[in-house]
Amino acid sequence: MSETLHCIARRSFLGVIAAVLAGRTIASAAAANPVVIVHKDPNCSCCSGWADHLRAAGFPVEVHDAADLAPSKQQHGIPPELAACHTAVVSGYAIEGHVPALAIQHLLAERPNAKGLAVPGMPVGSPGMEGGPPHPYTVVLFGPAGQTPYMRFIGTQRIDT
């Protein structure tokens, strides 16, 4: 085999190895985060924006459109005062409203004895609600022990430590 053909064959082989390793890295990153199942109104663009925020953070997202979300909220134990425009489930936790991916990642790492997290209402600047000056808001942890502030954000930036 000529030196040129040998060089091309070696580059092709290395290219295949690099592609395989890159594929494993991408697959590993996707496998690192569990699937988030989102229940939302089919016409809600802010809910779709929130799902896109989760995807950008590396979460696989499965969207279930439903005109009536009350049964989903009831099934997952969302307190009425914490209700927002969509309900999600990840690894046994309920996620209500525009909760930033960072808060979900912390929840999954800490695994507290809780039902889930919520951002009541639709705070301007929260994931999916971009478009104006972001307002500070609180992510609430809720469950058997009641409701407690979990994290504070402006937009997607955590403001407490």
Secondary structure, DSSP 8 states (H G I E B T S, - for coil): --HHHHHHHHHHHHHHHHHHHHHHHHHHHHHHS--EEEEE-TT-HHHHHHHHHHHHTT--EEEEE-S--HHHHHHTT--GGG--S-EEEETTEEEEES--HHHHHHHHHH--SSSEEEE-S--TTSTT--SS---EEEEEEEETTEEEEEEEEETTEE---
